[in-house]
Amino acid sequence: MKRIFIIPILVFASFMVLFYGVLPKYSAQQKAKESFLKKEQEVKNRQEYFNGLKNTLLEISAYQETLQKIELSMPGEISLSTLIGFFNQKVSDNGLVLRSITPVQTTSTSTQSFSMVLSGGMSSFQSFLKDIETSSRLVSVEGFTLKREIGDSSMGINVQIKVFY
């Protein structure tokens, strides 16, 4: 008869141990597993984000030269000394002589016009036009006039130029 009373007590005690001892640890383990999976997903998302940033940086660095050319061609503001130096360099590179350069008043806020008087040969002038046309600065030749100078093999050239900035 003692066994009949002991078996339900042992069954009840085993349920109590299971209920108070094993189930809370199992529940805590499941919560820890879920937390770990969430953190692991967050780490993967961050790695993807940083890989995307790295790829974007590599793409930007591939276009760095192009961006520098754009920045050079459109600096955002105009510096007359820089422009005069630019035109003087292009003139001398092509065998012409810069006699004068004069800024012309314009109503546009993104362009500046210039009138330049040059001296030199026709082939030098053609190479000058090609050189400024292919330069990194956005320059537009609005017009030009040619004058034959008496007693000299060179020509007087008056050029109207518009610079975009």
C-alpha positions in Angstrom: 0.0 0.0 0.0 2.9 2.2 0.6 3.7 2.0 -3.1 0.3 3.2 -4.1 0.8 6.4 -2.2 4.4 6.9 -3.2 3.8 6.6 -6.9 1.4 9.5 -7.2 3.7 11.5 -4.9 6.7 10.7 -7.1 4.7 11.5 -10.3 3.6 14.8 -8.7 7.2 15.6 -7.6 8.5 14.8 -11.0 5.9 17.2 -12.6 6.9 19.8 -10.1 10.6 19.4 -10.9 9.7 19.5 -14.6 7.5 22.5 -14.2 9.7 24.6 -11.9 13.2 23.3 -12.8 13.3 22.2 -16.4 10.7 24.4 -18.2 12.0 27.8 -17.0 15.5 26.8 -18.2 14.1 25.5 -21.5 12.1 28.8 -21.9 15.2 30.9 -21.1 17.2 28.9 -23.7 14.5 29.5 -26.3 14.5 33.2 -25.6 18.3 33.3 -25.7 18.2 31.4 -29.1 15.7 33.9 -30.5 17.7 36.9 -29.2 20.9 35.4 -30.7 19.1 34.9 -34.1 17.9 38.5 -34.0 21.4 39.8 -33.2 22.9 37.6 -35.9 20.4 39.1 -38.4 21.3 42.6 -37.3 25.0 41.9 -37.8 24.2 40.6 -41.3 22.2 43.7 -42.1 25.0 45.9 -40.9 27.5 44.0 -42.9 25.4 44.4 -46.0 25.0 48.1 -45.3 28.8 48.6 -44.9 29.4 46.5 -48.0 27.0 48.8 -49.9 28.9 51.8 -48.6 32.2 50.3 -49.6 30.9 49.6 -53.1 29.6 53.1 -53.3 32.9 54.5 -52.3 34.7 52.3 -54.9 32.3 53.5 -57.5 32.8 57.2 -56.5 36.6 56.7 -56.6 36.3 55.3 -60.1 34.6 58.5 -61.2 36.9 60.8 -59.2 38.8 62.0 -62.3 35.5 62.8 -64.0 34.2 64.7 -60.9 37.5 66.7 -60.8 37.1 67.6 -64.5 33.5 68.7 -63.8 34.6 70.7 -60.8 37.4 72.4 -62.8 35.0 73.2 -65.7 32.3 74.7 -63.4 34.0 76.0 -60.3 30.9 77.8 -59.1 32.5 81.3 -59.0 34.7 83.2 -61.4 38.2 84.4 -60.8 39.3 86.9 -63.4 43.0 86.3 -62.7 42.5 82.5 -63.2 40.6 83.0 -66.4 43.2 85.5 -67.8 46.0 83.0 -66.9 44.0 80.2 -68.6 43.6 82.2 -71.8 47.1 83.5 -71.7 48.4 79.9 -71.4 46.2 78.7 -74.3 47.3 81.6 -76.5 51.0 81.1 -75.8 50.7 77.3 -76.3 49.4 77.9 -79.8 51.9 80.5 -80.9 49.7 83.5 -80.6 50.2 86.8 -78.8 47.6 88.1 -76.4 47.4 91.9 -76.9 44.5 92.6 -74.6 41.6 90.9 -72.8 38.5 92.8 -71.6 35.6 91.6 -69.6 32.2 92.4 -71.1 29.2 93.2 -68.9 26.5 90.5 -69.1 23.1 90.1 -67.5 23.6 86.4 -66.9 24.7 85.2 -63.5 26.3 82.0 -64.8 28.4 83.3 -67.7 31.0 85.9 -68.2 31.9 87.3 -71.6 35.3 88.5 -72.8 36.7 90.3 -75.7 40.3 89.3 -76.6 42.6 90.9 -79.1 45.2 88.4 -80.4 48.0 88.5 -82.9 49.3 85.6 -84.9 48.9 83.3 -87.9 45.7 81.6 -89.1 46.9 78.0 -88.4 47.8 79.1 -84.8 44.4 80.6 -84.4 42.7 77.4 -85.6 44.7 75.3 -83.2 43.8 77.9 -80.4 40.1 77.5 -81.2 40.4 73.7 -81.1 42.4 73.8 -77.8 39.9 76.0 -75.9 37.0 73.9 -77.4 38.5 70.7 -76.0 39.7 72.2 -72.7 38.2 71.3 -69.4 36.6 74.7 -69.0 33.2 75.4 -70.6 34.1 78.0 -73.1 32.0 79.2 -76.0 33.4 81.3 -78.9 30.7 83.8 -79.7 32.4 85.3 -82.7 35.7 86.6 -84.1 37.0 89.1 -86.7 40.2 88.9 -88.6 42.3 91.9 -89.7 45.4 91.7 -91.9 48.1 93.9 -90.4 50.0 96.0 -92.9 53.7 95.1 -93.2 53.5 92.0 -91.0 52.8 88.4 -91.7 50.6 88.1 -88.7 46.9 88.9 -88.4 45.0 90.9 -85.8 42.2 88.7 -84.4 39.4 90.0 -82.2 37.6 87.1 -80.4 34.4 87.3 -78.3 34.3 84.4 -75.8 31.7 83.4 -73.2 32.8 81.4 -70.1 30.3 79.4 -68.1 30.7 78.9 -64.4 
